[in-house]
């Protein structure tokens, strides 16, 4: 088909567009879309190879623990119930998730310092049931750096994320290797 569209059969000029079916015109676009989808799926698959997790209790206390089959494990090997589990460099404090560029000020608040890191990944699990998300700040590279909630990706200004319920109790963050932005603060 690509030979037919580019040069026609046996070196003849390509046929007029009126002779090419709509399906033949869309095939190159579909292949490009499938390749992009495969690349994103590959990135998401690789992102599951993540480092140790932090366990954050309801009081905000944090400890360095490991994640075994998705469950937080303390030094004694017991699973921690009712605690938010964070994998990666994101920060969770007082029921809010911050990108890695947010730092705590002397007043105890978090403020962005510069932009978030390239090639970042965070996974936040075990959010309280039916958590309504409130977006206080969201500035990421559109279509490349995104938050995923219940299988839906949000990027750019996070349109549609505010007020969303995290039914599965999980939020994932992924940033590409290129541009960055001011980051995000999302609370529940």
C-alpha positions in Angstrom: 0.0 0.0 0.0 2.7 2.5 0.9 4.4 1.8 -2.5 1.0 2.3 -4.2 0.4 5.6 -2.4 3.9 7.0 -2.9 4.8 6.1 -6.4 1.9 4.1 -7.9 2.3 0.7 -9.5 5.4 0.1 -11.7 6.7 3.6 -11.4 3.5 5.3 -12.4 2.3 8.4 -10.6 0.1 7.7 -7.5 -3.6 7.4 -8.1 -5.8 10.5 -7.4 -7.1 10.7 -3.9 -10.6 10.0 -5.1 -9.5 6.5 -6.0 -7.9 5.8 -2.6 -10.3 4.5 0.1 -10.6 6.4 3.4 -9.3 3.3 5.2 -6.1 3.3 3.0 -5.6 7.0 3.8 -5.8 6.4 7.5 -3.5 3.4 7.7 -0.2 5.3 8.1 -1.8 7.4 10.9 -3.1 4.3 12.6 0.4 2.7 12.5 1.9 5.9 14.0 -0.7 5.9 16.7 -0.1 2.2 17.5 3.6 2.8 17.7 3.1 5.7 20.2 0.7 3.6 22.3 3.3 0.8 22.4 6.0 3.2 23.5 3.8 4.6 26.3 2.9 1.1 27.4 6.6 0.1 27.4 7.4 3.1 29.7 4.6 2.2 32.1 5.8 -1.4 32.2 9.4 -0.4 32.9 8.2 2.0 35.6 7.0 -0.9 37.7 10.6 -1.7 38.4 10.8 0.8 41.2 12.9 1.4 44.3 12.0 1.0 47.9 8.8 2.6 49.3 8.2 5.0 52.0 5.3 4.3 54.4 3.5 7.4 55.6 1.1 6.9 58.5 -2.0 8.9 59.1 -0.1 11.1 61.5 2.4 12.0 58.7 5.3 10.0 60.2 7.4 8.4 57.5 9.8 5.5 57.5 12.0 3.9 54.8 10.6 0.5 54.1 10.5 -1.9 51.2 7.6 -2.9 49.0 6.9 -6.6 48.6 4.2 -7.6 46.2 2.7 -4.1 46.6 2.4 -4.3 50.4 4.5 -2.1 52.7 6.7 -4.2 55.0 8.3 -2.9 58.2 11.5 -4.1 59.6 9.6 -6.9 61.3 8.0 -8.0 58.1 4.4 -7.0 59.1 2.2 -5.2 56.6 1.2 -1.7 57.6 -2.5 -1.2 57.5 -4.2 2.2 56.9 -1.0 3.9 55.7 -0.3 5.6 52.4 2.6 3.9 50.6 4.8 6.0 48.4 7.4 4.7 45.9 9.7 7.2 44.3 10.8 10.8 45.1 7.4 12.4 45.5 6.4 13.7 48.9 3.2 12.9 50.8 2.5 14.9 53.9 -0.8 15.9 55.6 -3.0 14.1 52.9 -1.3 15.9 50.0 1.0 14.6 47.2 3.8 16.9 46.0 6.2 16.6 43.0 9.8 16.1 44.0 10.7 19.8 43.6 8.5 20.9 46.5 10.4 21.6 49.7 9.1 22.3 53.2 9.6 25.9 54.3 10.5 27.1 57.8 6.7 27.7 58.4 6.0 24.1 57.7 4.4 24.6 54.3 5.6 23.2 51.0 6.6 25.4 48.1 8.0 24.6 44.7 11.7 25.2 44.2 12.6 25.1 40.5 11.1 22.4 38.4 10.5 18.6 39.0 13.0 16.0 37.8 13.3 14.4 34.4 12.6 10.7 34.1 10.7 10.6 37.4 8.2 8.0 38.6 6.2 7.9 41.8 3.5 5.5 42.9 1.1 6.4 45.8 -1.0 3.5 47.0 -3.5 2.8 49.7 -5.2 6.2 49.7 -8.3 6.4 51.9 -11.4 4.9 50.3 -13.3 7.2 47.9 -10.7 10.0 48.2 -11.8 13.2 46.4 -8.8 14.9 44.8 -8.3 18.6 45.2 -5.7 20.2 42.8 -3.9 23.1 44.4 -1.2 23.4 41.7 -0.6 21.4 38.5 1.9 22.4 35.8 3.4 19.6 33.7 4.7 19.0 30.2 1.5 18.3 28.2 1.2 14.7 26.9 4.6 13.6 28.2 4.6 14.1 32.0 1.4 12.9 33.6 -0.5 11.8 36.7 -2.6 8.6 36.3 -5.7 8.1 38.4 -7.9 5.0 37.8 -6.3 4.5 34.3 -6.9 8.1 33.1 -3.9 10.3 32.4 -3.7 14.0 33.3 -1.1 16.4 32.1 -0.5 20.1 31.2 -2.8 22.0 33.6 -4.5 18.8 34.9 -7.9 19.7 33.5 -10.5 17.2 34.8 -8.4 16.0 37.8 -9.8 18.4 40.4 -12.8 16.7 42.2 -12.0 13.3 40.7 -12.4 10.3 43.1 -9.4 8.0 43.3 -11.6 4.8 43.4 -8.6 2.4 43.2 -6.7 4.3 45.9 -3.7 4.7 43.6 -2.0 7.7 41.9 1.0 7.3 39.6 3.3 10.0 38.3 5.6 9.8 35.3 7.9 12.4 33.8 9.7 12.1 30.5 13.4 12.8 29.8 12.9 16.2 28.1 11.1 19.2 29.5 9.9 19.7 33.0 7.4 22.1 34.7 6.5 23.7 38.1 5.0 20.4 39.3 1.9 19.6 41.4 0.3 19.6 44.7 -2.8 17.3 45.0 -4.6 16.7 48.2 -7.4 14.3 49.3 
